């Protein structure tokens, strides 16, 4: 790893601190970071618990909470704590103008083909198709994948880097059990979702745009 870092100082390095890490583990990770800190142009601790995030920030290191943020209260708290990154999901993924105004120098992260919902994803869950990445650029700085299979992650990386996908959307984003062609989705689909605030989830509000779009695709 040290050889790789010396040869690639321009890359951004994430040091992962797992959720069950103790104080001794945090101290060890910080000592290892100090070895490479002056070699790299950018680094951050990806903290899977609030405790490790607070501890690393208290010591003055770059860090972020590596858990999805879906509400403004937590988003604002992380900004105040100086989080290097914020992983948005849920309703925040449908408020891109507000995210762009609020983020300042903080890097906004998102998983384009996965949403941290209980149960299966639905048509009105947060996701980004490869063709729509450019529409999210004002708000989202980094996309990443949460795949256990490295070969699938490489395929997803290639597709999103290319910016288009010819096939069924279910093969890319597990949002429906129906074989709906991704080619049926036009620009207006993403544009309508950019700032809708996921109003379909708010009691007393009514929107069926995403579900209707998928139903039409299924019938076609």
N, C-alpha and C positions, 0 to 999 in steps of 0.2 A: 504493500500500500504506500509506503513512504517513497519508494522509487516512482510509482505512478504519480503521486502528488508533486514530486520534484519536476517531473516531465510535463505536468499539466497544471501549472499554478493558476491559470486563468479560469479554471472551472469553479463552480460553486459547490461546496462540500456540506452535506448534511450529516451531523453526528446524531444518531438515534439514541434516545434514552427511553427504554421500555417502561411500561406502566408500573412494573413491580421493582424498579430500581431503588436501592436504598442509598443512604448518604455516602457510604463507602464507594458505591458504584459511581455516583455523581462526581465524587472527588477524583476517582481514577480517570473518568472521561475527560475531566477538565485538565488533568495532567497530560493526557495524550494530546489534547487540543493544543496545549502550550508548545508542544514540540513542532507542530506544523503551522501555528498561527501566523508566523512571519513569512511563511513560504507561499501562502495563498492569498488571493485578492478578495475572496468572499467565503464566508462560512456561516452556519447557524446550527443550533441544537434543535432537533425535532423532539419535543417533549410529549410523551404520551400520558402524562399526569400533570395536574395543576401544580403539585408540589415541586416537581423537578423544573417546571417552567419558572416558577417564582424564585427558586433557589439559584438557577443560572442567571436570571435577570438581576437578582440582588447582587451578584458578584460582577455584574457589568458585561456579561457575555451576550452575544446575539442568540436569540432563542425564539421559538414559537410553540404554541400548543397544537400538537398534531392530532387534533380532533375536529370534526365538522362543527362549524358555528352557524346557527340558523336564526339567531335573533340579534337585535341591535344592542341590547344591554351587554351581552358578552362581547360582541364586536367592539363596542366603545371601551369596555374595560381592558381588553387586550391592546387596543391602541394606546390607552393611557399608560399601560405597563411597558410600552415600547416593543411590542412583538414585531419580529422581523417579517413574519408572514401571518396571514389569517386564511384558514381553509373555510370557504363559504359553501353552504349547501341549503337545501330547503327553500324557504321563502326569500332568503337573501339572494338566491340565484335568479330571482325574478324582479330584482330592483337594481339593475346595472347602473343607471344614472346616479342613483344615490350612493352606491358603492364607489363609483369613480370619484365623486365629490369628497367622500369621507376618507379614502384610504391614504392620502398623502404619499409618503415614501414607502409605506408598508406594501409588501408584495402579496397580492391576492391569489390564492391557490384554489383549484377546483378539480374534481374528478369528473371528466365529461361523460362517462358511460356508467356511472354508479351514483346512487343516492342513498344516504344513510337513513332509510326508512325502516320501520318495523313491518316485516312482511315483504311482499313483492313490490317492485316499482310499478307505477301506473303512468298512463299517458300524461297526467298533469304533475308528475314528479320532475325534479330538476335534472336536466341532462343537456348535453351540447352535441349536436351532430358535427362531423368533420367539416362539412360544407359551411357551417355557421360560426366557426371559430373567430373569423375576422369581426363579426358583429359584437363579440364579447371583449375585444381587445382593450377597450377603454377601462373596463372593470377588472378583467382577469389577466394576471401576468404569467401565471404558471399553470399548466395542466399536468396531471400525473395520473398514474394508474395503480389500482390495488388488486393486482392479479397474482394468484399463487403460482400459476404456470408461466414461467419466464418466456416460453415460446409464444404464448398468446399475448403477453405484454409487448414483445417485439413486433408482432403483427399489428396490434393496436397503435403502437408508436408510428409504424410505417403508414398506416391508413390516415391517421390524424395529421401527420407531417405532409402527406400528399394532399389532403384536404377534400377528399371525396371517397365515396364508398358505393359500389354497385352490388347490391344484394339486399337481403331482407334486414330490416332494422333490428329485428330480434337477435340476429347473429352478432350485432355490434353492441347494442344496448338492450339489456333484458327487460324491456318495458311492456311487452305484450307477448302473449303466447301464440299470436297469429302471425303468419308469414306475410308481412306487409313490406312491399318494396320501398327501400329508402329513396328511390328516384321519384316517388310520388310527392315527396315533401319539397315545397317551394320556399322561396325567401320569406314570404309572409308568415310562415309558421314560427320561425325564430324571432322575427321582428315583433310579432304580437306578444311573445312571451318575455321579451327583454325587460319590460317595466310594468307588467300586469300585476305585480305584487302578490301573485298566487291568490287572487281574490276568490277563486273557486273553493278555497279551504276556509274562508271566513264565514261564520254563521250569519245568515241574513243576506249574503251576497250570492250571486248566481252567474256562473260562467261555465259553458260546456265546450269551449273552443277546442281544447286539446283532444278530448274524448271524441268529439264530432269528427275532427280531422282523421283520427285513427279509424273510426267506424267507416268513413268514406273510403279510406285506403283499403280496409278489409273487404268491403263490398266490391271495389274495383278488382 
